[in-house]
Amino acid sequence: MAQVVRQLECPARLSLAPSGDPPFIAFLPRSVTSTAAAPALPFRNALFAMLGIGLVNMLVALDQTVVSTALPSIVAELHGFEYYAWIASAYLLASVVTVPVFGRLGDYFGRKRFVIAAVITFTVASVLCGVANDMLFLVIARGLQGVGGGMMVGTAFASIPDLFPDPRARVRWQVVMAAAYGIGTAAGPSLGGWMSEHLGWRSTFLINLPVGGAALYFIWVHLPNFQRPHEGEVKIDWLGAGLVAAVLGGLQAFIEAVPKDGLTAGNITLAVCVAVGAIALYVCEKRATHPIIPLDLFKDSQLVTLFTLGMLSGFVMFSLIFFAPLLLQGGFGLSPQQAGLLATPIAACIAIGSVLNTRIVIHMKKPTRILSIGFGLLLFASIGIAFANAGTPHLWIELPMAAVGIGLGFILNNLNVFGQEIAGRERFGITTALLQSTRMVGGMLGTSIVATVVQHHYRDVVTRTISVLGEPAASQWRPRFVDLRILIDEASRLKLIADMKPTGLDTLALIDTARDALVQSIHIGVWLTAVAALAAALLVQRISHVVFRHG
């Protein structure tokens, strides 16, 4: 490992085109740059610091993949499928707000103290999630987890350019991040499925404790506390942060409410409030001296493109991660452990894609082509999953899952590197934070929209199916079939079969029809991810002039 990572250092430094010239990224020898890069850390110190950041990355990866596999079991025990999206969205919404706040604080005060606080907050929230006794408590605890996750993303990931000012070395050192993320994501689905099936879903949150403890040690002992000088009072745009939370939370509530209730007076009022909030946010950020969302960053078309790509990648990534287990367990009737094993290629191949990326992207004449390849793989994967059914051989399910992972491995790290270098060193923290935030916004919108589509379509199909039974049987049994627990939880399913036996109805056929309805519903949602992946692949062409030059 040491020999591999030592080869990652490269005596090059990034230079941006002069103002007014077409923007590009070029690598020049240090000798021709007028500003010396920050002194490099000794190899041992850098490696241990990166291990700490890598464990933070693993903590985030484990939480996403382990919990997503356990979600159907959580819903089966705590009830309330209407909260399915909120388990993911509460985390993402809290992260969206805290990432830029702590990205900004880290720019001013140094990142180490906030990384430590983040790891502690995240692990404590994990314990609260594990002891939740109803869905509302779990959603609130997930929100607190999102605060810790947002702090970690906004500060720990932004520490990497502090450690490695040379962008070529930074790209190569991503092998440590890829390995940590790969271990977390590769173990996550199968571990989550096994723990959920044999130890209960609560255990899937407690797995964060040992990883959090190890991350806390390496960060506390080995991460340097880089801090750039600043003058005057440091101001945080708390009003802007509050407006961001209100606008995104209101938008999510509107997305979920309209398909269920239509354009009622309440929903129209909610839409007006969201629009007014968005206008107020714009005015607030325009006037703020230290805005939570620096609007001047959005004047750079390259950064706007990268932010949009981050949002689309989050839309695809989180939608597939959170709904693939529901498709496999509820739609195909697999156990949590079987579903976890089938979903494992997503996680494992993110690491493979990241490792491949670090070896080839710096040698490409047009590095952005790897983004096109990545989004192309996501498009292929979405189409493959959209055609999968219960009779599809498992190999043909695993292949698109693997394509998701490799595609994300080609996308996520590169978006960060391109964005950091286009924005410049003074904005490393806030740019990294906004890239992560846009990805989370995309994930929040993706899970909300897909959950709404799935819930609405499933309810409609099942209602039409049950209506053929006639009254009063249809009214009696409709609520039982609309509840997804009959497809996920064997005890609920057996009880329904026993309760319907005296009626003489073919209960098993009705359950199979409900499974088909769920599969159709999730397929519609997956087609939305295919559209998002296609749009992103086409959008990459807008930054095709970004190039690496060897010094």
C-alpha positions in Angstrom: 0.0 0.0 0.0 2.8 2.4 1.0 4.6 1.9 -2.3 1.5 2.4 -4.3 0.6 5.6 -2.5 4.1 7.0 -2.6 3.9 6.8 -6.4 0.9 9.1 -6.3 2.9 12.3 -5.6 3.5 14.4 -8.6 5.5 17.7 -8.9 2.8 19.6 -10.7 0.6 22.5 -9.8 -2.7 23.7 -11.3 -3.0 26.9 -13.2 -6.2 28.5 -14.5 -6.6 30.4 -17.8 -6.4 34.2 -17.4 -9.7 36.0 -17.0 -11.4 36.4 -20.3 -9.8 33.3 -21.9 -11.8 30.1 -22.4 -11.6 28.3 -19.1 -9.5 25.2 -18.9 -7.6 23.3 -16.4 -3.9 22.9 -17.1 -1.0 21.3 -15.1 2.3 23.2 -15.1 5.6 22.5 -13.4 6.0 24.2 -10.0 8.9 26.2 -11.4 6.7 28.3 -13.6 4.2 29.2 -10.9 4.6 32.3 -8.9 2.9 31.0 -5.8 4.4 28.1 -3.9 2.1 25.3 -2.9 1.6 24.5 0.7 4.5 22.2 2.1 3.7 18.6 1.6 3.1 16.5 4.7 5.4 13.6 5.5 4.1 10.4 3.9 3.2 8.7 7.2 1.3 11.8 8.5 -0.6 12.2 5.2 -1.5 8.5 5.1 -2.9 8.4 8.6 -4.8 11.7 8.0 -6.3 10.2 4.8 -7.2 7.0 6.7 -9.2 9.2 9.1 -11.0 10.9 6.2 -11.4 7.6 4.5 -13.1 6.2 7.6 -15.5 9.2 7.6 -16.2 8.3 4.0 -16.8 4.7 5.0 -19.2 5.8 7.8 -21.3 7.7 5.3 -21.2 4.8 2.8 -22.1 2.2 5.4 -25.1 4.2 6.6 -26.4 4.7 3.0 -26.1 1.1 1.9 -26.8 -0.8 5.2 -29.9 1.3 6.0 -31.3 1.2 2.5 -31.3 -2.6 2.5 -33.1 -2.5 5.9 -35.7 0.0 4.8 -38.4 -2.5 3.8 -38.0 -4.2 7.2 -38.2 -0.9 9.0 -41.5 0.0 7.3 -42.9 -3.4 8.0 -42.3 -3.0 11.7 -43.0 0.7 12.3 -45.7 0.9 9.6 -46.3 4.0 7.5 -45.0 3.6 3.9 -45.9 7.2 3.4 -42.8 8.0 5.4 -40.5 5.7 3.3 -39.0 8.7 1.4 -38.7 10.8 4.5 -36.3 8.3 6.1 -33.9 9.2 3.3 -35.0 12.8 2.7 -34.8 13.9 6.4 -31.1 12.9 6.3 -30.5 14.6 2.9 -32.5 17.8 3.8 -30.5 18.3 7.0 -27.3 17.6 5.2 -28.1 20.1 2.4 -28.3 22.9 5.0 -25.4 21.9 7.2 -22.9 21.1 4.4 -22.5 24.8 3.2 -22.7 26.2 6.7 -19.8 24.0 8.0 -18.0 24.3 4.7 -17.9 28.0 5.3 -17.0 27.7 9.0 -14.2 25.2 8.1 -12.8 27.8 5.6 -12.5 30.3 8.4 -11.7 28.3 11.5 -10.1 25.2 10.3 -11.9 21.9 9.6 -10.5 19.5 12.2 -12.7 20.6 15.2 -15.9 20.3 13.0 -14.9 16.9 11.7 -14.6 15.7 15.3 -18.0 17.2 16.2 -19.5 15.7 13.1 -18.4 12.1 13.9 -19.7 12.4 17.4 -23.0 13.8 16.3 -23.4 11.1 13.6 -22.7 8.2 16.0 -25.0 9.5 18.7 -27.8 10.0 16.1 -27.2 6.4 14.9 -27.9 5.1 18.4 -31.1 7.2 18.5 -32.2 5.7 15.2 -31.5 2.2 16.6 -33.9 2.7 19.5 -36.7 4.5 17.5 -40.1 3.1 18.4 -42.1 4.9 15.7 -41.6 6.4 12.2 -41.7 10.0 13.4 -39.0 9.5 16.0 -36.9 7.7 13.3 -37.3 10.5 10.8 -36.2 13.1 13.4 -33.2 11.0 14.4 -32.3 10.6 10.7 -32.5 14.4 10.5 -29.9 14.6 13.3 -27.8 12.0 11.5 -28.0 14.3 8.5 -26.7 17.2 10.5 -23.6 15.1 11.4 -23.3 13.8 7.9 -23.5 17.3 6.4 -20.8 18.4 8.8 -18.6 15.5 7.8 -19.1 16.1 4.1 -18.6 19.9 4.3 -15.4 19.6 6.3 -13.7 16.2 6.0 -13.9 16.0 2.2 -12.8 19.7 1.9 -9.7 18.8 4.0 -8.3 16.8 1.1 -7.2 19.8 -1.0 -5.6 21.2 2.2 -3.6 18.0 2.6 -2.7 17.9 -1.1 -2.7 21.3 -2.9 -1.4 19.6 -6.0 -4.5 18.4 -7.9 -2.7 15.6 -9.6 -1.5 14.2 -6.3 -5.0 14.7 -5.0 -6.6 12.7 -7.7 -4.1 9.9 -7.1 -4.6 9.9 -3.3 -8.3 9.2 -4.0 -7.2 5.5 -3.9 -7.5 5.7 -0.1 -11.0 7.2 -0.3 -12.0 4.7 -2.9 -10.7 1.8 -0.8 -12.6 3.1 2.3 -15.8 3.8 0.4 -15.5 0.4 -1.4 -15.2 -1.5 1.9 -18.2 0.4 3.3 -20.4 0.1 0.3 -19.3 -3.5 -0.6 -20.1 -4.7 2.9 -23.2 -2.5 3.3 -25.9 -4.3 1.3 -25.1 -7.9 2.2 -24.3 -6.9 5.8 -27.5 -4.8 6.1 -29.6 -7.7 4.6 -28.0 -10.3 7.0 -28.3 -8.1 10.1 -31.9 -7.1 9.2 -32.9 -10.7 8.7 -31.1 -12.3 11.7 -30.5 -9.5 14.2 -33.3 -7.0 13.4 -33.2 -3.7 11.5 -32.1 -1.8 14.6 -28.7 -3.4 14.5 -28.0 -1.8 11.1 -27.7 1.6 12.7 -25.4 0.4 15.5 -22.8 -0.8 13.1 -21.8 2.9 12.8 -20.4 2.9 16.4 -17.1 1.0 15.9 -16.4 2.7 12.6 -17.2 6.1 14.1 -14.8 5.4 17.0 -12.0 4.5 14.7 -12.6 7.6 12.5 -12.6 9.8 15.6 -9.2 8.4 16.7 -7.4 9.0 13.4 -9.0 12.5 12.9 -8.2 13.6 16.5 -4.6 12.4 16.4 -3.4 12.7 12.8 -5.5 15.3 10.9 -3.7 18.7 10.8 -5.7 21.8 11.7 -5.2 23.9 8.6 -6.6 27.4 9.0 -6.2 30.3 6.7 -5.9 33.8 8.1 -9.0 36.0 8.0 -9.7 39.5 9.1 -12.7 41.0 10.8 -15.8 39.3 12.1 -16.9 36.0 10.6 -20.6 36.0 9.7 -22.7 33.0 9.0 -25.9 33.5 6.9 -28.3 31.7 9.3 -31.3 33.3 7.7 -30.2 31.9 4.3 -29.7 28.5 5.8 -33.2 28.6 7.3 -34.7 29.6 4.0 -32.9 26.8 2.2 -34.4 24.3 4.7 -37.8 25.8 4.4 -37.9 26.0 0.6 -36.5 22.4 0.1 -38.7 21.0 2.8 -41.8 22.7 1.4 -40.9 21.6 -2.1 -40.7 18.0 -1.0 -44.0 18.1 0.9 -45.6 19.6 -2.2 -44.2 16.9 -4.4 -45.6 14.2 -2.1 -49.0 15.9 -1.5 -50.2 16.8 -5.0 -50.4 13.2 -6.4 -52.2 12.1 -3.3 -54.7 15.0 -2.8 -54.6 17.0 -6.0 -54.4 20.8 -6.2 -56.3 21.5 -3.0 -56.4 25.0 -1.5 -53.8 23.8 1.1 -51.4 22.5 -1.6 -51.8 25.7 -3.7 -51.0 27.7 -0.6 -47.9 25.5 0.0 -46.7 26.1 -3.6 -47.1 29.8 -3.2 -45.1 29.7 0.1 -42.3 27.7 -1.6 -42.2 30.3 -4.5 -42.2 33.2 -2.0 -39.5 31.5 0.0 -37.3 31.0 -3.1 -37.6 34.6 -4.0 -36.8 35.6 -0.4 -33.8 33.3 -0.5 -32.5 34.9 -3.6 -32.9 38.4 -2.1 -31.3 37.3 1.1 -28.3 35.8 -0.6 -27.9 38.8 -2.8 -27.7 41.1 0.2 -25.8 38.9 2.6 -22.1 39.8 3.2 -21.3 36.1 3.7 -24.1 34.2 1.9 -24.7 30.5 2.5 -25.0 30.2 -1.3 -22.6 32.6 -2.9 -24.5 33.7 -6.0 -21.3 34.8 -7.8 -20.3 31.2 -8.1 -23.3 30.7 -10.3 -22.0 33.3 -12.7 -19.4 30.8 -13.8 -21.2 28.6 -16.4 -18.7 25.8 -15.8 -19.5 25.6 -12.1 -23.3 25.8 -12.9 -22.8 22.8 -15.2 -21.0 20.9 -12.5 -23.6 21.7 -9.9 -26.3 20.5 -12.3 -24.4 17.3 -12.9 -24.0 16.8 -9.2 -27.8 17.2 -8.7 -28.5 14.7 -11.5 -26.0 12.2 -10.2 -27.7 12.4 -6.8 -31.1 12.0 -8.3 -30.0 8.7 -10.0 -27.8 7.5 -7.2 -30.1 7.8 -4.2 -33.2 6.7 -6.1 -31.6 3.5 -7.1 -29.9 2.8 -3.8 -33.1 3.3 -1.8 -35.6 1.7 -4.2 -33.6 -1.3 -5.5 -34.1 -3.1 -2.2 -37.8 -2.5 -2.2 -38.0 -3.9 -5.8 -36.0 -7.0 -4.8 -37.8 -7.7 -1.5 -41.3 -6.4 -2.1 -41.5 -6.9 -5.9 -39.5 -10.1 -6.4 -40.2 -11.6 -3.0 -36.6 -12.1 -2.0 -35.4 -12.1 1.6 -33.4 -9.1 3.0 -30.2 -11.2 2.8 -30.8 -12.2 -0.8 -31.7 -8.6 -1.8 -28.5 -7.4 -0.1 -26.3 -9.8 -2.0 -27.9 -8.8 -5.3 -27.4 -5.1 -4.5 -23.8 -5.6 -3.4 -22.4 -4.9 -6.9 -23.5 -1.3 -6.7 -21.4 -0.8 -3.7 -18.4 -2.9 -4.6 -18.1 -1.4 -8.1 -18.1 2.2 -6.8 -14.7 1.3 -5.4 -13.6 -0.4 -8.6 -14.7 2.6 -10.7 -12.9 5.0 -8.4 -9.7 3.0 -8.6 -9.9 2.8 -12.3 -10.7 6.5 -12.5 -7.5 7.4 -10.5 -5.4 5.5 -13.0 -6.8 6.8 -16.3 -8.4 10.2 -15.8 -5.1 12.1 -15.4 -3.8 10.6 -18.7 -6.9 11.6 -20.7 -6.6 14.5 -23.1 -10.2 15.4 -22.3 -10.9 14.1 -18.7 -14.5 15.1 -18.9 -15.1 12.2 -21.2 -15.0 9.9 -18.2 -18.1 11.8 -16.9 -19.9 11.0 -20.1 -18.9 7.3 -19.7 -20.1 7.3 -16.1 -23.5 8.8 -16.9 -23.7 6.4 -19.9 -23.3 3.5 -17.5 -26.0 4.9 -15.2 -28.3 5.1 -18.2 -27.6 1.5 -19.2 -28.1 0.4 -15.6 -31.5 2.2 -15.2 -32.7 0.7 -18.4 -31.6 -2.8 -17.3 -33.3 -2.5 -13.9 -36.4 -1.1 -15.6 -36.8 -4.4 -17.6 -35.9 -6.7 -14.7 -38.7 -8.9 -13.2 -39.0 -11.8 -10.8 -38.0 -14.3 -13.4 -34.9 -12.5 -14.6 -31.7 -14.5 -13.9 -29.8 -12.9 -11.1 -26.7 -12.3 -13.2 -28.8 -9.9 -15.4 -29.8 -8.1 -12.3 -26.2 -7.9 -10.9 -24.8 -6.5 -14.2 -26.8 -3.2 -14.2 -26.1 -3.0 -10.4 -22.4 -3.2 -11.2 -22.8 -0.6 -13.9 -24.3 1.8 -11.4 -21.3 1.4 -9.1 -18.7 1.9 -11.8 -20.5 4.8 -13.3 -20.6 6.6 -9.9 -17.0 5.8 -9.4 -16.2 7.6 -12.6 -18.4 10.6 -11.6 -18.3 11.6 -8.0 -14.6 12.2 -7.3 -14.1 14.0 -10.6 -16.9 16.5 -10.0 -15.2 17.5 -6.8 -11.7 17.9 -8.4 -13.0 19.8 -11.4 -15.2 22.1 -9.2 -12.4 22.8 -6.6 -9.9 23.8 -9.3 -12.2 25.9 -11.4 -13.4 27.8 -8.2 -9.8 28.4 -6.9 -8.2 27.7 -3.5 -10.0 30.4 -1.7 -13.3 28.7 -2.4 -12.3 25.1 -1.9 -14.6 24.6 1.1 -17.7 26.3 -0.2 -17.4 24.8 -3.7 -16.9 21.3 -2.3 -19.9 21.9 0.0 -22.1 23.1 -2.8 -21.2 20.2 -5.0 -22.1 17.8 -2.1 -25.3 19.9 -1.4 -26.5 19.8 -5.0 -26.0 16.0 -5.1 -28.0 15.7 -1.9 -30.7 18.0 -3.3 -30.9 15.8 -6.3 -31.1 12.8 -4.0 -33.8 14.4 -1.9 -35.9 15.3 -5.0 -35.2 11.9 -6.6 -36.3 9.8 -3.6 -39.4 12.1 -3.1 -40.5 12.0 -6.7 -39.9 8.3 -7.1 -41.6 7.5 -3.8 -44.6 9.6 -4.8 -44.8 7.9 -8.2 -44.4 4.4 -6.7 -47.0 5.0 -3.9 -49.5 6.6 -6.2 -49.3 4.1 -9.0 -49.3 1.1 -6.6 -52.3 2.3 -4.8 -54.2 3.0 -8.0 -53.5 -0.5 -9.5 -54.3 -2.4 -6.3 -57.5 -0.4 -5.8 -58.6 -1.2 -9.3 -57.7 -4.9 -8.8 -59.6 -5.2 -5.5 -62.6 -3.4 -6.9 -63.5 -6.4 -9.0 -64.4 -8.2 -5.9 -67.4 -6.0 -5.5 -68.8 -4.4 -2.4 -68.5 -4.8 0.6 -65.5 -7.1 0.0 -63.5 -4.4 -1.9 -63.8 -1.9 1.0 -63.0 -4.6 3.5 -59.8 -5.9 1.9 -58.5 -2.8 0.1 -56.6 -1.3 3.1 -54.8 -4.6 3.7 -53.6 -4.9 0.1 -52.6 -1.3 -0.2 -50.3 -1.8 2.9 -46.9 -2.9 1.5 -46.2 -4.9 4.6 -48.0 -7.9 3.0 -45.3 -8.0 0.4 -42.3 -7.5 2.7 -43.2 -9.1 6.0 -44.0 -12.8 6.0 -46.0 -12.6 9.2 -48.4 -9.9 7.8 -48.7 -11.9 4.6 -49.6 -15.2 6.4 -52.1 -13.4 8.6 -53.8 -11.9 5.5 -54.0 -15.4 3.9 -55.5 -16.8 7.1 -58.0 -14.0 7.4 -59.2 -14.3 3.8 -59.4 -18.1 3.8 -63.1 -18.3 4.9 -64.0 -16.0 1.9 -62.9 -18.6 -0.6 -61.0 -15.9 -2.6 -57.7 -16.7 -4.3 -55.5 -14.7 -1.9 -52.2 -15.9 -3.4 -53.3 -14.6 -6.8 -54.2 -11.3 -5.4 -50.9 -11.0 -3.6 -49.1 -11.8 -6.8 -51.1 -9.1 -8.5 -50.0 -6.7 -5.8 -46.3 -7.7 -6.4 -46.7 -7.0 -10.1 -48.2 -3.6 -9.3 -45.2 -2.7 -7.1 -42.8 -3.9 -9.8 -44.5 -1.8 -12.4 -44.6 1.2 -10.1 -40.8 1.0 -9.3 -40.1 0.5 -13.0 -41.8 3.8 -13.8 -39.6 5.5 -11.1 -36.5 3.9 -12.6 -37.3 5.2 -16.0 -37.2 8.7 -14.5 -33.6 8.0 -13.3 -32.8 6.9 -16.9 -34.0 10.3 -18.2 -31.9 12.1 -15.6 -28.8 10.0 -16.6 -29.3 10.8 -20.3 -29.7 14.5 -19.6 -26.5 14.5 -17.6 -24.6 12.6 -20.3 -25.6 15.3 -22.8 -24.9 18.1 -20.4 -21.3 17.0 -19.9 -20.5 18.3 -23.4 -20.8 21.8 -22.0 -17.5 21.4 -20.1 -15.7 19.4 -22.8 -12.9 22.0 -23.0 -11.5 21.2 -19.5 -8.2 19.4 -20.1 -5.1 18.2 -18.2 -1.7 19.2 -19.4 1.4 17.5 -18.3 4.3 19.6 -17.0 
